[in-house]
Amino acid sequence: MTLMMVATALGWVGAIAGLVAYAMVSRGRWNADSLAFQGTNMLAGVTMLTVAATNGVWPSAAANIAAILIGANAVTSVLRAKKKKQAESAPVLRIVEDAARDDVEPAARPAVSHRVYAEAA
């Protein structure tokens, strides 16, 4: 098996992966900002870049490098958004002061007070 045959096989894999990603978004099965779509597009870009570089088709290679970079940027944005959403939806502890102690004279208060932590809904 020659390098050209391997590159050609990779090219077909990339072309099919790109078409599958496009079809899944077009049919509403994947969102454009999903990791599945962006990952599949990046896989297609890498394999098509390999074919283009092997054959010396530099305009296509450059276009695939751009597609890979755009996909990497999109994946980074999706992961940041997921991380931010998880942080925002995490339970928050808030301090609930002991209100019953406010009416006690300062001399009668214990030296160490306590706090109760409650999970906000």
C-alpha positions as CSV (number, residue, x, y, z in Angstrom):
1,M,0.0,0.0,0.0
2,T,1.5,3.3,-1.1
3,L,1.3,6.7,0.6
4,M,-1.0,7.9,-2.2
5,M,-3.4,5.0,-1.5
6,V,-3.5,5.8,2.2
7,A,-4.0,9.5,1.5
8,T,-6.9,8.7,-1.0
9,A,-8.6,6.5,1.6
10,L,-8.3,9.2,4.2
11,G,-9.7,11.7,1.7
12,W,-12.8,9.5,1.3
13,V,-13.2,9.2,5.1
14,G,-12.9,13.0,5.4
15,A,-15.4,13.7,2.6
16,I,-17.9,11.3,4.2
17,A,-17.4,12.7,7.7
18,G,-17.9,16.2,6.3
19,L,-21.1,15.2,4.5
20,V,-22.4,13.4,7.6
21,A,-21.8,16.5,9.8
22,Y,-23.6,18.7,7.2
23,A,-26.5,16.3,6.9
24,M,-26.9,16.0,10.7
25,V,-27.0,19.8,11.2
26,S,-29.3,20.2,8.2
27,R,-31.8,17.7,9.5
28,G,-31.7,19.2,13.0
29,R,-30.1,16.2,14.7
30,W,-27.0,18.2,15.7
31,N,-26.6,21.8,16.6
32,A,-23.9,23.9,14.9
33,D,-22.4,24.5,18.3
34,S,-22.4,20.9,19.4
35,L,-19.1,19.0,20.0
36,A,-20.2,16.2,17.7
37,F,-20.6,18.6,14.7
38,Q,-17.4,20.5,15.4
39,G,-15.4,17.4,16.1
40,T,-16.6,15.7,12.9
41,N,-15.8,18.8,10.9
42,M,-12.4,19.0,12.4
43,L,-11.8,15.3,11.6
44,A,-12.9,15.9,8.0
45,G,-10.6,18.9,7.8
46,V,-7.6,17.0,9.1
47,T,-8.1,14.1,6.7
48,M,-8.8,16.4,3.7
49,L,-5.7,18.4,4.7
50,T,-3.6,15.3,4.5
51,V,-4.9,14.5,1.0
52,A,-4.4,18.1,-0.2
53,A,-0.8,18.3,1.2
54,T,0.1,14.8,-0.2
55,N,-1.0,15.9,-3.7
56,G,0.4,19.4,-3.4
57,V,-2.9,21.2,-3.7
58,W,-2.0,24.1,-1.5
59,P,-5.1,26.2,-1.8
60,S,-7.2,23.3,-0.5
61,A,-4.7,22.6,2.2
62,A,-4.8,26.2,3.4
63,A,-8.7,26.1,3.3
64,N,-8.6,23.0,5.4
65,I,-6.2,24.5,7.9
66,A,-8.6,27.5,8.3
67,A,-11.5,25.1,8.8
68,I,-9.5,23.2,11.5
69,L,-8.7,26.4,13.3
70,I,-12.3,27.6,13.1
71,G,-13.4,24.3,14.5
72,A,-10.9,24.4,17.3
73,N,-12.1,27.9,18.2
74,A,-15.7,26.7,18.2
75,V,-14.9,23.7,20.4
76,T,-13.1,26.0,22.9
77,S,-16.1,28.3,23.0
78,V,-18.5,25.4,23.5
79,L,-16.4,24.0,26.3
80,R,-16.1,27.4,28.0
81,A,-19.8,28.0,27.8
82,K,-20.5,24.5,29.3
83,K,-18.0,25.2,32.1
84,K,-19.6,28.6,32.8
85,K,-23.1,27.1,32.8
86,Q,-22.0,24.4,35.2
87,A,-20.5,27.0,37.5
88,E,-23.7,29.1,37.4
89,S,-25.9,26.2,38.2
90,A,-23.8,24.8,41.0
91,P,-25.3,25.0,44.4
92,V,-24.4,28.1,46.4
93,L,-23.9,28.1,50.2
94,R,-25.1,31.2,52.0
95,I,-24.7,32.2,55.6
96,V,-27.8,32.2,57.7
97,E,-27.1,34.1,60.9
98,D,-28.7,33.0,64.2
99,A,-31.4,35.6,64.6
100,A,-32.5,34.2,68.0
101,R,-29.3,35.5,69.6
102,D,-30.0,39.2,68.7
103,D,-32.3,39.8,71.7
104,V,-29.8,38.4,74.3
105,E,-27.7,40.9,76.2
106,P,-24.1,41.1,75.1
107,A,-22.8,39.8,78.4
108,A,-25.0,36.7,78.1
109,R,-23.9,35.9,74.5
110,P,-21.5,33.1,74.2
111,A,-17.9,34.0,73.2
112,V,-18.1,31.9,70.1
113,S,-21.1,32.3,67.8
114,H,-22.1,29.8,65.2
115,R,-23.3,30.1,61.6
116,V,-25.6,27.9,59.7
117,Y,-24.9,27.3,56.0
118,A,-27.9,26.6,53.8
119,E,-27.8,25.6,50.2
120,A,-29.6,28.1,47.9
121,A,-32.1,26.6,45.6
